């Protein structure tokens, strides 16, 4: 069974194409102004149009209101919405019903108590993104290059598809897959030469490492 990879925080058309050509199943665009990976709705539209057929286009938003999401969905051809803030299960259900798009909910993990949220959000989301909980007072809800204790999700199986995120690199992806059994992976900083600057060679190297880990 193949491992599906999402390359998130893309800002350049060439990087979107490179990610898809290297085998990524998803490409992600970040709508969070504090992030070095932030893009405008207009930029995202151009990126989405450039995306090769067959790759899923995902919008990462953080506690976005309906006004922003209305504009985003109307202008950008998207395949999935990723909610990466403090959205409640009720809000996840509202977004899913309002826009008719699959919704992925990110859940920050630091300890066993956080893992319990996976079942709660699994009841309302189409997919789950299991990420490292950001440090206190962190500016970014994700993309911090931090991993969590993978033993917390070791060979866990939930009723909805889930994606492992948090500090994944070419050097640790094989161990991550072995320890967690994850069949979907998400990364951003692990394929960058500087914050917000994707590196095509690193994308290609990571995808080769994923294939070797299967």
Residue, then its C-alpha position, 0 to 999 in steps of 0.5 A: x500500500x502506497x504512502x500518500x504525502x502532502x507537501x504544505x506551505x507551497x508558494x511558487x507554481x514551480x514547487x507545486x508542479x515539482x511536488x506533484x511530479x515527485x509523487x505527492x498526493x496533496x499540495x497545501x496552501x497556507x492562509x495564516x498571515x503570521x506564517x512565512x508560508x502565507x499566500x493570498x487568495x489571489x496567489x492561491x488561485x494561481x497556484x491551484x490552477x497550475x497544479x497538475x490534474x490528480x493532485x488534491x489542493x488543500x487550503x490550510x486555515x486557522x479559525x477562519x470565519x465564514x466571510x473568509x471561507x466564502x471568498x476562498x472557496x468561491x475564488x480558488x478551485x480546492x479539493x479540501x479544507x484543513x482547519x488548523x486552529x481551535x475549531x470546535x467539533x461543532x464548527x468542523x461540522x458547520x464548515x463541512x456542511x456549508x461548503x460541501x468539501x471534505x474537511x481535515x481537522x488538525x489535532x496537536x499532540x503532546x500527551x496521551x490526553x491530546x490523543x483522546x481528541x482524535x476520536x472526538x473530531x473523527x466523528x465530524x471530520x473527513x480526515x485528521x491531521x495528527x501534528x505536534x502541539x505547538x509550544x506555548x506562546x508559539x506564533x504558528x499553529x504548525x510548521x514549527x519543525x517539531x515532532x511529538x512522541x510517536x509512541x502515543x499513536x503507535x499503530x493506532x487505527x481510527x475510523x477516519x483516514x489520518x495524516x502524520x505531521x510534525x518535524x518529518x524529514x528525509x532522515x526520520x521518515x522511515x522511523x516515523x512510518x515504522x513506529x506509527x504505521x501512518x499511511x499519510x504524511x504531511x510536511x512543510x519545513x522538512x523540505x525547505x532551504x529557509x522558512x517558507x522557501x521550498x527546495x525542489x531537491x529536498x522534495x524529491x529526496x523526501x519522496x524517494x525516502x518515503x518510497x524506500x520506507x514502504 
